[in-house]
């Protein structure tokens, strides 16, 4: 129905031919400030119909924009998670067998002794495919939900409650992202932590399906939600607010005066700070996921009870290093993709003029 309406509108449009002559009735001239506009997100105006700003490859909030955001997510998450597979492998083994793997360095030493250098790359395939799918949903849907929720609550509330906006949009996106990730995450952990089970993704998938059926791929979904949703909420909300604070108090000049390179450095710094908090918030659930996919027939509650409070925090330091670096790299790559593809990159939010008038504020208050 939507496409039919669009087709009819385009056919009846006086602008359907480049040679059409159109005469318009005179109307009072309006300056730019008087033109009707709609707020999709704080501090980002779009006209009544989404328009492409000069120099941008697409309009903010358009389907092309969201699709390119998803592509950025695929590149940033798929590449970064695959790059840290050796550290992730050792981290998982520390969590499930702390007696054998006593520390990070000991874990690397034991793995190299038993499996050689190639042993450190175990699980790279499910990591790459799983986190690429997760990145597509995480970043792409975050932008979708952020625009949708902002549109629902209005311009002023979007500014006043922007932290809650970031939290709600990121949680909604991650809910779907984890459904896409779960099968590959289960296969990855099985390959990395169960000796002799399988060395490749092609070996692991049929074995898991034969032993436990479809449940093998989704039994870790709930603890995955428990790990990833708080992680992603912290990742996006902390990043957005840290970026805002860095430009307000640390960076010596306004964002619009910074070069693209300088902006990417600020993005990396904000991403690393967010990553440290992400690792701490999500670590207990990460430990449960690693142990759960190793133990056949166990529930998340059983695993948590068996591990105890101290056991839930095993492998925290390597995960802080891994997640901090990972999150910073992801935000840097994601933002770099936006720069390369000439996508709209709205600046940190500023208080809307209507709210300033209501509060009696003058000047560039943020």
Phi, psi and omega in degrees: 000318180296313182294326178296318179295319179295320180297315179297320181296319180292324180291325182273355183291136176292349182260014184291337177246140180290347183256008180288136176261127184240133175247134184239147175288145180292145179220154179303134181291142178242138174277173187300325182292335183270351183292141181296136180219166181225137180267122174269318175220163180306136176066022177225104179275140166229153181286177184308322170249143182301127181240150179273120177289143181304129181098341179268152181274346182203168178274141176298132179084003178277166178298323178296320179299312180295321179296318179291327174298318176298320177298318176300322178294319177300312182295313185292314183283316181300313182291312186293317180294324179292325180296329183257021179305315179303315179292322178296320179299312180296320179300314180298319180290327174298323182288322186265341181215070183292343179288316181281318182253095191279334180204177181298311182293321177296322179297317176296318182296314180295318180296316179296322180293319184276320188243353183077184182297322181295336179296335180286346181261007179302131177090010183293323184294308177296330176296311182297309183290318182296313183281340171293316178295321178295319180297322177303311182285319185299305184280317181298311182286333176300315179296322179296308183292327179296317177293315182299310182292323177298319179295326182289319187265348176093165186298312185292315178294329178297328177279312184297322184246038186294329177296317177294327176297314179296318181296315182293317181294318181290322178295318179296318180294318183291331177305314180282327181297323182288331175296323178287327184280325193311311181300317181288326178294319178298316180294320180299310182295322179297315179296319187280330189245353180248101183302132176079358182289307180193152178253342182227165179295321180296330176282319188290314186302309180294326179294315180297318179296321181291321184282317187232000181071202183296336180298334180300330185269343184235006179291338178265009184294315181297309176296334175294317174300317180298327179277310192279326182293312174299321179300312183289322176300316178292320182301313184277313182295315180294320178297311183300315182286324178295318178301317179298315181291323179298316179291331183279321189243339187251308181294127187285358179217159181300155182302319183294342178268352179279148175286167178300321179297317179295321178297322179291327176295317178297319177301315180298315181298314179296323179295321180292318178300315179297322182297323179298314178294323178301314183298317182293314183297321188261359189295314180304317179293328178295320178296318179297317180299316181297316181288324183295318181286347176273325186262118182288131174081359181275152176260166180298320179296318179299316181295315180297319180294319180293321182289323184077171184299313182293325180293332180292341183257011177297137178076019184294315184298312177297332179287325176298315178298314183295310185288323177300310179295318182298312183294317178298316180295321180297313180295322179296312180295316180301315180290323178296322177298317178299319179294313183297320182273004179056046179273154175299135179230086184302143178288170175306148186295147175237155181298129179298149181300323181297324180286323177300319180295318180297323183269357180069033182260139176237155180095188185266059177286134181252000000 
